[in-house]
Amino acid sequence: MAKDIQRRSDTWLSGEVEVLGDVAGITPKDRLYDKVVREVAELASREVPNRDHSAGNGSDSVFFLQVGTDGRDALWVGSEDRASAFAAIQSVPTRGDSPYDVRIKGFGTPFRVATIQVADGSHIYLGLSERDELRVLRNLRLRFLALWLVIVLLGFLVVFYATWRMLRKVDNIAVVAAHIGRADLSSRVPAPGGNGEIGRLARTLNQMLDHIEATVGQLHTITDALAHDLRSPLTAIRGKLEAALLPGASTDPTERIVSAIEELDRLSDFLNTSLDVSEAKADALRVSRAEIDLASLVRAIADFFEPSFSERGCSLQIRIMEPILISADAALLHRVIANLLDNELKHLPPSRTVWVSVQAAQDVALFIVEDDGPGFDPDVLPHLFERRVKGKSSRGHGLGLAFVQAVVRVHGGSVEAINRAGGGIRISVSLPSADASGAIKHPVDALVSQ
């Protein structure tokens, strides 16, 4: 701004000094010469840029000086201190057509001076005080300072208000979270609308609370179920062991001890399966993925079960076309396939056929088990994959298919069970192939890796 104001002043000085030079050059050198040139110079002094009109006529801010060829001042228009101005100009060498600064004794601010040479050899000097320029700059500084103070104050108020609102929301979340930790898990922290950081924090906490509540619910369910399901087997085992210790028992104590050990084995298997199903339902099952051939795994397990099917008079047929690679936990998948074949072995009547097939479909691998038996009970079919749901003739704990669904879900797949139209059942397990599962980071894997 200072440069722009000075450029405007220099433009005015250069223009006016040329006008005065033209007037001095064309005015006849008679007795009216001095009066005409002086009047033109006085008119020019009234058109000063950035002039403060309240400061009077401005004779102390503009001066006109004409110096003759002999080096003496001929004409002067300005303040009474003519000698000081003439001496200051004479002490500064001429700098061509561009205006330059001159300091005059008795004035606190310098003068900007433009000069031009007239045809008769004399020089005309037009000086403009920089007082008005400095006054304009000083006013601008004050206004900019006032504007800066207003902006800083407004910014402080905005930041204070925004911080106060944010901290109030955080405090509300902290209060509610502390209450949830002391009282119950059903409450949730208030979640503001929008996509702000506080809203995302609140929604993340609520999701964490949902997961904690589900995990605690699973824990309560496990403890209640185990307490109920273990009571009868433990009582039976205790009765058999006490009977074996009684003197004069009619039966061999060894048989009772063997029976008790078998009950303990069934009880241990029930506990392990219950815990595995609960961990899978709570997304906490430990999974060690590796690339395996589903077809080879199914063929090996089917070959292991084929003699047992033959003993029951049933036929086990394997339909595997080509190797199919998947990314899965081999041990868990082995238990899934074994559970499905073991269910067929336990519940299928004699002289029936079981078909086991493995096939590829787009980005998934399908493992299908079918039979021509009586099929599922219509009342049980909608709840087939729930825990402790089993048919009327089943002697198991109702955890096999629940475990199958939990493990398949952990691997990012799905399982479906239906009754075939011609009789029998069809259980279809769908698992992502190696290429598809490698490109997907399952949420359960992310939780386990953490």
Disulfide bonds with the S-S distance in Angstrom:
none
